[in-house]
Amino acid sequence: MANVTSRPATQDDRFRAVQLLPAPATVLALAVGAAHGLDAVPLAVVAAVGAVATVASALLPGQLARTARAMPAPTESHRYREGRDRH
């Protein structure tokens, strides 16, 4: 079995442009909606949801990385105890 190790987030983790993907999708949805004659209320809902999605996709990965705890690799005694408990 391979040991799985995880590392805490460091300052080297780069912000990825794909995290801002909801912004152009929102603009496209607003343009298509306006071209098809949607009223102001549905367009405002699309704009609000798009803004929330853009902010969440930009901030959530960093927040999750900060709150994630590194799990230690199991020791041989843990593996032995785990195998013994099953039988």
Secondary structure in CASP SS format (residue, H / E / C, confidence):
PFRMAT SS
TARGET T0000
AUTHOR 0000-0000-0000
METHOD secondary structure of the structure
MODEL  1
M C 1.00
A C 1.00
N C 1.00
V C 1.00
T C 1.00
S C 1.00
R C 1.00
P C 1.00
A C 1.00
T C 1.00
Q C 1.00
D C 1.00
D C 1.00
R C 1.00
F C 1.00
R C 1.00
A H 1.00
V H 1.00
Q H 1.00
L H 1.00
L C 1.00
P H 1.00
A H 1.00
P H 1.00
A H 1.00
T H 1.00
V H 1.00
L H 1.00
A H 1.00
L H 1.00
A H 1.00
V H 1.00
G H 1.00
A H 1.00
A H 1.00
H C 1.00
G C 1.00
L C 1.00
D C 1.00
A H 1.00
V H 1.00
P H 1.00
L H 1.00
A H 1.00
V H 1.00
V H 1.00
A H 1.00
A H 1.00
V H 1.00
G H 1.00
A H 1.00
V H 1.00
A H 1.00
T H 1.00
V H 1.00
A H 1.00
S H 1.00
A H 1.00
L H 1.00
L H 1.00
P H 1.00
G H 1.00
Q H 1.00
L H 1.00
A H 1.00
R H 1.00
T H 1.00
A C 1.00
R C 1.00
A C 1.00
M C 1.00
P C 1.00
A C 1.00
P C 1.00
T C 1.00
E H 1.00
S H 1.00
H H 1.00
R H 1.00
Y H 1.00
R H 1.00
E H 1.00
G H 1.00
R H 1.00
D H 1.00
R H 1.00
H C 1.00
END
